[in-house]
Amino acid sequence: MSDPSSDNTKLPDPVEANSFSSGLLRGFIGTAKTVLFRPRTFFPTMPVEGGLLGPYVFFLLCTSIFFGVTLGVNMVAAGGFDYRILPMLLVALCMPFVSSGIIFFVLTRVFNTTGSYEASFRVVCYASAVNLLAWIPLVGFIGQFYEIYLSTLGLAIVHRTTMLRALVAVVATALAVFLAVIYFAELLMAF
């Protein structure tokens, strides 16, 4: 079995705050390909500190592509712009911060693991690479399960815990977010 860290020379640098000077597009594409096709190499070598900006920019790019294509398809199908998508976009922009907080709480407080909020945030942002293909109907559905796998793998690595514990944190977070979205949707419908 080869050591993933010995393969570092072939990996692109993850999108980080300093990537803007070295070519954002090249860093973005390289990071996305590595996360999607070589996650067992990416997550062990991913920096766990260095700021939130780089990973968040990666998340924004992946999510923007998803929302852009989805919005375009919906505009063509509906014959115009549907303003109900705007609250979804705002929620999506906040989601990595909220879900990382829940994940970090579950892993560190419930399972007593090591790791930082920033490491959790980075895993959540980089796992969003599946959003690049999530607009394709069947691929998008399957991609959600792959995103769960990517998050679970990355969290198990950065928090030095088992895949099962990381999966429990991911599923608990998904349920909490789902219930919160339903609650706020009902509040919005009441107005």
N, C-alpha and C positions, 0 to 999 in steps of 0.2 A: 504494500500500500504506500503510495507516494505522499509526501508531505505537501499539503496545499500551499504552504508559505514558500516552498522552493520554486513554485511556478509563478511568482510575482512578476517577473519580467515580462510576461505575456499579457498581464492584466492591465486594462486602462485604469487610470486613477478615477475613483468615484467622483461624481460631480460634487465639488466642494466650493466654498466661497472664493478661493483663489483660482478656480478653473476658468473664471471669466477672462483672465488674461491668456490662458493657454488654449483657448478654443472651446467654448461652451458646447457647440454642436457636436464636435468630435468626442468630448467627454461624456455628453449625454448619450449618444448612440452606443459608445463603448460600454458605458455603465449599464444601459438597458439590456444590451445583448448578454453581458456577463451575468447580470442578475437573473435573467430569464433562462439562460441556457447552461450556466455554470454556477448555480447558487452555492453549492458546497465548496466552491473555491472563493466566491465573492465574500460571503459573510464572515468566514474566519479571518480574512485579510482586510475587512472594512474598518476604517478608523472609527473608534467609538467616541472620540471627542474631536473638537475643532470647530464647534458651532453648529447652529441649526440651519443657517442660511443655505448652504450648498444642498443638503438633502431636501430642504423645502422647495428650492428651485427645481430640483429633479421632479418632485411630486407635482409641482405646478405645471411643468411641461407635460407630464404624462396625463394629468387630469384635464388640462386645456385641450389636448388632442382629442381625448374622449368626448368632452363636452362640445367641442367644435364640430366634430363629425356627427354626433347625436343631434345637436341643434340643427345642423344643415339638413339631415334626413327628416327630422320632424317638421321643419319649415316647408320642405318640399311636399311632404305628405299632408300637412294640415293647411297648406296654402298661406302661411304667415307665421309670425313670431308668437310663441306661447309664453306669456309672462310668468306662468306658474313654474317655469324652470329656474327663475332667478333665486328663489329661496333655497332650492336644491344646490345651486352653485355656491351660495354663501355658506351653507352647511358644509359642503365639501371642502371649502377653503380652511375651515376650522377643524375639520375631522382629524388630521394627524396629531394635532396638539391634544385634543380630548382623548382620542383612543390610546395614544401613547401614555397619557396620565393614568388611565384606567389599567392598562397593561402593566405599567410600572408598579402601581399600587398592588395589584394582585400578585405579581411575582415577588416583590420585595416584602410585602406585609403579610400576605397569606402563606406564601411558600418560603419566605425568608431567604431569598436568593441574593446574590451580589449583582451589580450592574447599576447603570444610571438611567435617569429619565432620557438623557440625550442619546444613549445607545438604543433605547426602545424607540425613540423618535426616528432615528436613522433607519432602523429596520422597517418601521411602518412606511416611511417615505420611499425607500428603495423597493419594497414589495409592491408599491403602486405601479411598477413597470407593467403589470398586467393590464392596466388601463389603456395602454397603447393599442391593444387588440380587443378590449372589452366591448367596443361598439359593434363588433360582428356578433350577431345573435347567438349562435351555439357556442362559438369560441368564448364569448363574454360570460356565458353561464359556467362553462368549464373553468374559465379563467378565475372565477371567484374562488373555486376550490384550490386552484394553484396558488392564489394569493394567500390563502390560509396556510398552505404548506410553506410558502416562502417566509411568511411571518413567523410561523412556528419554528422553522429551522433557524432563522436569524436570531430570534429571541432565545432559543435554547443555547445558542453559541455565546451571545453577548452577556447573558445572565448566568451562564455556566450551570444550566439545569437540564432536566430531561425534556425530551420532546413532548411527553404527556403533560407535564406541568405547563410548558409553553402553550400547548394546544388548549388547555383549560383556560389560560389567561386570554387567548385569542377568542375563543368561543364565548366566554363570559363578557368580554368587551363587545363583541358583536351583538349579543343579546341586550346588553345595557343600552347600546346605541340604538338598536332597533326599537326598543320600548320607548326611549326618549323621543325618537323621531315620530312614532305613532302619537305620543302624548302631545307634542307640539303641533302636529298636523291637525289633531282634533281641536286644539285651541285656535288655530288659524281658521278652521272651517266654521267655528262658532261665530266668527266676526263677519 
